[in-house]
């Protein structure tokens, strides 16, 4: 193990130790976020579960975090896999294999996975067939919250695809097929000017500036790269589905067409969608999103294109993806448009994408930056439920906080299982 990997292992284990107490984690968060996968106990429990092979007692910690998360679910919003019952189901599925290798019985965890997969499959069927406000019942178009990774069909579908391949095919199949069928209709249901994932003005994700006629989001978290990754993985490893292969090619071709100098804007307007290139009014997205992060930027889009390349046997998509990652690796990490050391907006997400791509220069750059930004134990433990979302209240979590940073560094250091039945970063659709 290199010195840098040894440092990564040390930092990851220190973060895990700082997050040992589930009550402490809960106290740093507002009540509605304490149970969640994104910010709270479902995610910190997953971190401990995945480290069970390297840390004595970690499996027991995982069960305690998950137990408290279940107690705190309450009436949380049911859609998606980053909060509510879906978040706990996703964490249990990704971490159950490691907990079963740790100390103590694992039957309760396995039963929880089975129940969670059944619930998530049924809920996904409802989400896929929902008549969305302002959309015609027969329309293929969906709001971004219906198709994205965080709250929509890309996230729930990916968890169900993982369950399908890990022994819960019967429970997962109905929701998985419903999700992929809805996303296939969406991708194939657009026009040359406005693809099926087009969002009207004022309906783009996050704090996107107003776009006169609307725009089409590109990125992994809330744009077409998320559905593309799920459909490509389904084409490679899932049950057959008519039209899916054509949808993978259509979405991948569109993403290739709207590149800007080897990277992607967070959205493309109708001008870019007509493949006239960037230029005035094309929606470059600068000042919004994170063009170099997993969520909105090149790493997440590149992973989706690489998965499409595998699914279709087309090396051109892999070539485009590789060029984008090489361009990012060619810039100092301190100049990247990322925010902190987290998975979603930060350098840890770049590290995970680079590891999956096997892009060694980008791996080393992202690892160095993540180590330089990783929080110390005192910072992890600090916090107040009154803190803003970007501050102490998000310091512990999987998506933007210390737990996700620890997992990325642990993966880099070789502390995590090499070929688990459910890879943890399937939650980011990087695999």
C-alpha positions as CSV (number, residue, x, y, z in Angstrom):
1,X,0.0,0.0,0.0
2,X,1.4,3.4,-0.9
3,X,1.8,6.1,1.6
4,X,-1.1,8.0,0.2
5,X,-3.4,5.0,0.5
6,X,-2.2,4.4,4.0
7,X,-3.2,8.0,4.9
8,X,-6.6,7.5,3.2
9,X,-7.2,4.4,5.3
10,X,-6.3,6.2,8.5
11,X,-8.5,9.1,7.7
12,X,-11.4,6.9,6.7
13,X,-11.2,4.9,10.0
14,X,-10.9,8.1,12.1
15,X,-14.1,9.4,10.5
16,X,-15.8,6.1,11.2
17,X,-14.8,6.2,14.8
18,X,-16.0,9.8,15.1
19,X,-19.4,8.7,13.8
20,X,-19.7,5.6,16.1
21,X,-22.5,7.0,18.2
22,X,-25.9,7.1,16.4
23,X,-27.4,9.4,19.0
24,X,-24.6,12.0,18.3
25,X,-25.3,11.7,14.6
26,X,-29.0,12.3,15.2
27,X,-28.4,15.3,17.4
28,X,-26.5,17.1,14.6
29,X,-29.5,17.0,12.3
30,X,-33.0,18.5,12.2
31,X,-35.6,15.8,13.1
32,X,-36.8,15.3,9.5
33,X,-33.3,14.4,8.3
34,X,-32.1,12.1,11.1
35,X,-33.3,8.9,9.5
36,X,-32.1,9.6,5.9
37,X,-29.6,8.0,3.7
38,X,-28.5,11.4,2.3
39,X,-27.7,13.1,5.6
40,X,-28.4,10.8,8.5
41,X,-28.4,7.4,10.2
42,X,-29.2,5.2,7.2
43,X,-26.1,6.5,5.5
44,X,-23.8,6.4,8.6
45,X,-25.1,2.9,9.2
46,X,-24.1,1.9,5.7
47,X,-20.6,3.3,6.2
48,X,-20.1,1.1,9.3
49,X,-21.6,-1.9,7.6
50,X,-19.1,-1.6,4.7
51,X,-16.2,-1.3,7.1
52,X,-17.2,-4.4,9.1
53,X,-14.4,-6.4,7.5
54,X,-11.8,-3.8,8.6
55,X,-13.1,-2.6,12.0
56,X,-14.0,-4.8,14.9
57,X,-17.5,-4.0,16.1
58,X,-18.5,-2.1,13.0
59,X,-21.3,-4.5,12.1
60,X,-22.9,-3.9,15.5
61,X,-22.6,-0.1,15.0
62,X,-24.3,-0.4,11.7
63,X,-27.3,-2.3,13.2
64,X,-27.6,0.4,15.9
65,X,-27.6,3.2,13.4
66,X,-30.2,1.4,11.3
67,X,-32.4,0.6,14.3
68,X,-32.5,4.2,15.3
69,X,-33.1,5.3,11.7
70,X,-36.1,3.0,11.6
71,X,-37.5,4.4,14.8
72,X,-37.2,8.0,13.4
73,X,-38.8,7.4,10.0
74,X,-42.2,8.8,11.1
75,X,-44.2,10.1,8.2
76,X,-41.2,10.9,6.0
77,X,-41.9,11.5,2.3
78,X,-42.0,8.0,0.6
79,X,-40.5,8.7,-2.8
80,X,-36.8,8.1,-3.7
81,X,-33.9,6.4,-2.0
82,X,-32.3,9.2,-0.1
83,X,-35.0,9.7,2.5
84,X,-38.0,7.8,3.9
85,X,-38.4,4.0,3.8
86,X,-36.6,3.8,0.4
87,X,-33.4,5.2,1.9
88,X,-33.3,2.6,4.7
89,X,-34.1,-0.1,2.2
90,X,-31.2,1.0,0.0
91,X,-28.8,1.1,2.9
92,X,-29.7,-2.3,4.1
93,X,-29.4,-3.8,0.7
94,X,-26.0,-2.3,0.1
95,X,-24.7,-3.2,3.6
96,X,-26.4,-6.5,4.5
97,X,-23.7,-8.7,3.0
98,X,-21.0,-7.1,5.2
99,X,-23.1,-7.1,8.3
100,X,-23.8,-10.9,7.9
101,X,-20.0,-11.4,7.9
102,X,-19.7,-9.5,11.2
103,X,-20.5,-10.5,14.7
104,X,-24.0,-11.5,15.7
105,X,-27.0,-12.9,13.9
106,X,-28.0,-11.2,10.6
107,X,-31.5,-12.7,10.1
108,X,-33.2,-9.4,11.1
109,X,-31.1,-7.4,8.6
110,X,-31.9,-9.9,5.8
111,X,-35.6,-9.8,6.6
112,X,-35.4,-6.0,6.5
113,X,-33.8,-6.1,3.1
114,X,-36.5,-8.4,1.7
115,X,-39.3,-6.2,3.2
116,X,-37.6,-3.1,2.0
117,X,-37.2,-4.4,-1.6
118,X,-40.9,-5.4,-1.7
119,X,-41.9,-2.0,-0.4
120,X,-39.6,-0.1,-2.8
121,X,-40.8,-2.1,-5.8
122,X,-44.5,-1.4,-5.0
123,X,-43.7,2.3,-4.4
124,X,-41.8,2.5,-7.7
125,X,-44.7,1.1,-9.6
126,X,-46.9,3.8,-8.1
127,X,-44.3,6.5,-9.0
128,X,-43.9,5.2,-12.6
129,X,-47.6,5.4,-13.2
130,X,-48.4,8.6,-11.4
131,X,-50.3,11.3,-13.4
132,X,-48.0,14.2,-12.7
133,X,-49.6,17.7,-12.3
134,X,-49.5,19.7,-15.6
135,X,-48.7,16.6,-17.7
136,X,-51.1,14.8,-19.9
137,X,-51.8,11.3,-18.5
138,X,-50.5,9.6,-21.7
139,X,-47.4,11.9,-22.0
140,X,-44.0,10.4,-21.8
141,X,-42.6,13.6,-20.3
142,X,-41.8,13.6,-16.6
143,X,-40.7,16.3,-14.1
144,X,-37.1,15.9,-13.0
145,X,-38.2,14.9,-9.5
146,X,-39.8,11.9,-11.1
147,X,-36.8,10.6,-13.0
148,X,-33.8,11.8,-11.0
149,X,-31.5,9.8,-8.7
150,X,-32.5,11.4,-5.5
151,X,-36.2,11.3,-5.4
152,X,-37.2,9.5,-8.7
153,X,-37.1,6.5,-10.8
154,X,-33.4,6.4,-11.6
155,X,-32.5,6.0,-7.9
156,X,-35.3,3.5,-7.0
157,X,-34.7,1.6,-10.2
158,X,-31.0,1.2,-9.6
159,X,-31.6,-0.1,-6.1
160,X,-34.1,-2.6,-7.5
161,X,-31.7,-3.6,-10.2
162,X,-29.1,-4.4,-7.6
163,X,-31.7,-6.3,-5.6
164,X,-32.7,-8.2,-8.8
165,X,-29.1,-9.4,-9.2
166,X,-28.5,-10.2,-5.5
167,X,-31.2,-12.7,-4.8
168,X,-34.4,-10.7,-4.7
169,X,-35.4,-10.9,-8.3
170,X,-39.1,-11.9,-7.6
171,X,-39.5,-9.0,-5.2
172,X,-37.7,-6.4,-7.3
173,X,-38.9,-7.2,-10.9
174,X,-42.3,-5.4,-10.9
175,X,-40.9,-2.0,-9.8
176,X,-37.7,-2.4,-11.8
177,X,-39.5,-3.0,-15.1
178,X,-42.0,-0.2,-14.4
179,X,-39.2,2.3,-13.7
180,X,-37.2,1.3,-16.8
181,X,-40.3,1.3,-19.0
182,X,-41.3,4.8,-17.9
183,X,-37.8,6.1,-18.5
184,X,-37.6,4.4,-21.9
185,X,-40.9,6.1,-22.9
186,X,-39.5,9.4,-21.6
187,X,-36.3,9.2,-23.6
188,X,-38.0,8.1,-26.8
189,X,-40.9,10.4,-26.5
190,X,-39.2,13.8,-27.2
191,X,-38.7,15.8,-30.3
192,X,-35.5,17.0,-32.1
193,X,-35.8,20.3,-30.3
194,X,-37.1,19.1,-26.9
195,X,-36.0,15.8,-25.6
196,X,-38.3,13.8,-23.3
197,X,-36.6,15.0,-20.1
198,X,-37.1,18.7,-21.1
199,X,-38.2,20.9,-18.2
200,X,-40.4,24.0,-18.6
201,X,-39.1,27.4,-17.6
202,X,-39.0,27.7,-13.8
203,X,-38.9,23.9,-13.3
204,X,-35.2,23.2,-13.5
205,X,-33.5,21.5,-10.5
206,X,-31.9,23.5,-7.8
207,X,-31.3,27.2,-8.2
208,X,-30.9,27.2,-12.0
209,X,-31.4,30.7,-13.5
210,X,-34.5,31.2,-15.5
211,X,-34.3,29.8,-19.1
212,X,-36.9,31.4,-21.4
213,X,-38.3,28.3,-23.0
214,X,-37.0,25.8,-20.5
215,X,-34.0,23.4,-20.8
216,X,-33.0,19.8,-20.6
217,X,-30.8,18.8,-17.5
218,X,-27.7,16.8,-18.3
219,X,-26.1,15.6,-15.1
220,X,-26.1,12.4,-13.1
221,X,-28.1,13.5,-10.0
222,X,-31.0,15.4,-11.6
223,X,-30.5,15.1,-15.4
224,X,-30.5,12.5,-18.2
225,X,-27.2,10.9,-17.2
226,X,-29.0,9.2,-14.3
227,X,-31.7,7.5,-16.4
228,X,-29.0,6.7,-19.0
229,X,-26.9,4.9,-16.5
230,X,-29.9,2.9,-15.2
231,X,-31.1,1.9,-18.6
232,X,-27.6,1.0,-19.7
233,X,-27.0,-1.2,-16.7
234,X,-30.4,-2.7,-17.2
235,X,-29.5,-3.5,-20.8
236,X,-26.3,-5.2,-19.6
237,X,-27.6,-7.1,-16.5
238,X,-31.4,-6.8,-16.1
239,X,-34.5,-8.5,-17.5
240,X,-35.4,-7.9,-21.2
241,X,-37.4,-4.7,-22.0
242,X,-38.6,-3.5,-25.4
243,X,-37.2,-0.2,-26.6
244,X,-34.6,0.1,-23.9
245,X,-31.6,-0.4,-26.2
246,X,-32.8,2.4,-28.5
247,X,-33.3,4.7,-25.5
248,X,-29.8,4.1,-24.3
249,X,-28.4,5.1,-27.7
250,X,-30.7,8.1,-28.0
251,X,-29.7,9.5,-24.6
252,X,-26.0,8.8,-25.1
253,X,-26.0,10.4,-28.5
254,X,-27.8,13.5,-27.1
255,X,-25.2,13.9,-24.4
256,X,-22.3,13.6,-26.9
257,X,-24.0,16.3,-29.0
258,X,-24.2,18.9,-26.2
259,X,-20.7,18.8,-24.9
260,X,-18.9,22.0,-24.5
261,X,-15.1,21.7,-24.9
262,X,-15.0,18.2,-23.4
263,X,-17.3,18.8,-20.5
264,X,-21.0,19.3,-20.0
265,X,-23.2,22.2,-18.9
266,X,-25.8,21.4,-16.1
267,X,-28.5,21.8,-18.8
268,X,-28.9,22.5,-22.5
269,X,-31.4,24.8,-24.0
270,X,-33.3,24.3,-27.3
271,X,-30.4,25.7,-29.3
272,X,-28.0,23.2,-27.9
273,X,-30.6,20.4,-28.2
274,X,-30.8,21.2,-31.9
275,X,-27.1,20.5,-31.9
276,X,-26.1,24.0,-33.0
277,X,-23.4,24.0,-30.4
278,X,-22.9,26.4,-27.4
279,X,-22.8,30.1,-28.2
280,X,-25.1,32.8,-26.8
281,X,-28.2,31.6,-25.1
282,X,-27.1,27.9,-25.2
283,X,-27.3,27.5,-21.4
284,X,-23.6,26.9,-20.5
285,X,-24.7,26.7,-16.8
286,X,-21.7,28.5,-15.4
287,X,-22.4,29.8,-12.0
288,X,-24.9,27.0,-11.3
289,X,-24.3,23.4,-10.3
290,X,-20.8,21.9,-10.2
291,X,-19.4,21.2,-13.7
292,X,-16.6,19.1,-12.3
293,X,-18.6,17.2,-9.6
294,X,-20.5,13.9,-9.8
295,X,-23.9,15.6,-9.4
296,X,-24.0,18.0,-12.3
297,X,-20.7,17.7,-14.1
298,X,-18.4,15.6,-16.2
299,X,-17.5,12.7,-13.8
300,X,-21.1,11.6,-13.5
301,X,-21.9,12.1,-17.2
302,X,-18.8,10.3,-18.3
303,X,-19.7,7.3,-16.1
304,X,-23.1,7.1,-17.8
305,X,-21.6,7.2,-21.2
306,X,-19.1,4.5,-20.3
307,X,-21.9,2.3,-19.1
308,X,-23.7,3.0,-22.3
309,X,-20.6,1.9,-24.2
310,X,-20.6,-1.4,-22.4
311,X,-24.3,-2.0,-22.9
312,X,-24.2,-1.2,-26.7
313,X,-20.7,-2.5,-27.5
314,X,-19.9,0.9,-28.9
315,X,-16.4,2.2,-28.0
316,X,-17.1,5.8,-29.2
317,X,-19.0,6.6,-26.0
318,X,-16.2,5.2,-23.9
319,X,-13.7,7.3,-25.9
320,X,-15.8,10.5,-25.2
321,X,-16.0,9.6,-21.6
322,X,-12.3,9.0,-21.3
323,X,-11.4,12.3,-22.9
324,X,-13.6,14.2,-20.5
325,X,-11.9,12.5,-17.5
326,X,-8.5,13.1,-18.9
327,X,-9.3,16.8,-19.4
328,X,-10.3,17.0,-15.8
329,X,-7.2,15.2,-14.6
330,X,-5.1,17.7,-16.6
331,X,-6.2,20.6,-14.4
332,X,-5.0,21.1,-10.8
333,X,-7.6,19.8,-8.4
334,X,-7.7,23.2,-6.7
335,X,-9.2,24.7,-9.9
336,X,-12.0,22.1,-10.1
337,X,-15.6,23.4,-9.8
338,X,-16.3,21.2,-6.8
339,X,-17.3,22.0,-3.2
340,X,-15.6,20.3,-0.3
341,X,-14.8,16.6,0.1
342,X,-18.2,15.1,-0.2
343,X,-19.7,12.7,-2.7
344,X,-22.3,14.8,-4.3
345,X,-20.7,18.2,-5.0
346,X,-17.2,17.4,-3.8
347,X,-13.9,15.7,-4.6
348,X,-14.9,12.3,-3.1
349,X,-17.5,11.9,-5.9
350,X,-14.8,12.6,-8.5
351,X,-12.6,9.9,-6.8
352,X,-15.4,7.3,-6.9
353,X,-16.0,8.0,-10.6
354,X,-12.3,7.9,-11.4
355,X,-11.9,4.6,-9.5
356,X,-14.8,3.0,-11.4
357,X,-13.3,4.3,-14.7
358,X,-9.8,3.0,-13.8
359,X,-8.4,6.4,-14.7
360,X,-5.3,6.5,-12.5
361,X,-4.2,10.1,-13.0
362,X,-7.7,11.4,-12.0
363,X,-7.8,8.9,-9.1
364,X,-4.6,10.3,-7.7
365,X,-5.6,13.9,-8.2
366,X,-9.0,13.4,-6.6
367,X,-7.5,11.4,-3.7
368,X,-5.0,14.1,-2.9
369,X,-7.7,16.8,-3.0
370,X,-10.1,14.7,-0.9
371,X,-7.4,14.1,1.8
372,X,-6.6,17.8,1.9
373,X,-10.2,18.6,2.5
374,X,-11.4,15.7,4.6
375,X,-12.8,16.7,8.0
376,X,-11.1,15.9,11.3
377,X,-12.9,14.0,14.1
378,X,-13.7,17.2,16.0
379,X,-15.3,18.8,12.9
380,X,-17.4,15.7,12.3
381,X,-18.7,15.6,15.9
382,X,-19.5,19.4,15.9
383,X,-22.9,20.5,14.8
384,X,-26.3,21.7,15.7
385,X,-29.8,20.9,14.3
386,X,-30.2,24.7,13.8
387,X,-27.2,24.8,11.4
388,X,-27.9,25.5,7.7
389,X,-27.9,22.6,5.2
390,X,-24.4,23.5,4.0
391,X,-23.0,23.7,7.4
392,X,-22.8,21.5,10.5
393,X,-26.1,19.7,9.9
394,X,-24.6,18.0,6.8
395,X,-21.2,17.1,8.2
396,X,-22.0,13.5,9.1
397,X,-23.9,12.3,6.1
398,X,-23.4,9.9,3.2
399,X,-24.2,12.3,0.3
400,X,-22.4,15.5,1.3
401,X,-20.7,14.8,4.5
402,X,-18.0,12.7,6.3
403,X,-19.6,9.3,5.9
404,X,-19.5,9.5,2.1
405,X,-15.9,10.9,2.2
406,X,-14.9,8.0,4.4
407,X,-16.3,5.4,2.0
408,X,-14.6,7.0,-1.0
409,X,-11.3,7.0,0.8
410,X,-11.8,3.5,2.1
411,X,-12.5,2.3,-1.4
412,X,-9.3,4.0,-2.6
413,X,-7.3,2.5,0.2
414,X,-8.6,-1.1,-0.4
415,X,-10.5,-1.4,2.9
416,X,-13.8,-2.4,1.2
417,X,-14.9,-5.7,-0.3
418,X,-13.6,-6.1,-3.9
419,X,-16.6,-7.8,-5.5
420,X,-19.7,-7.4,-3.2
421,X,-23.1,-8.6,-4.4
422,X,-24.3,-5.0,-4.2
423,X,-21.6,-2.3,-4.7
424,X,-22.2,0.6,-2.4
425,X,-21.7,3.3,-5.1
426,X,-24.6,1.9,-7.2
427,X,-26.4,4.5,-5.1
428,X,-24.6,7.1,-7.2
429,X,-25.2,5.0,-10.4
430,X,-21.5,4.9,-11.1
431,X,-21.7,1.1,-11.4
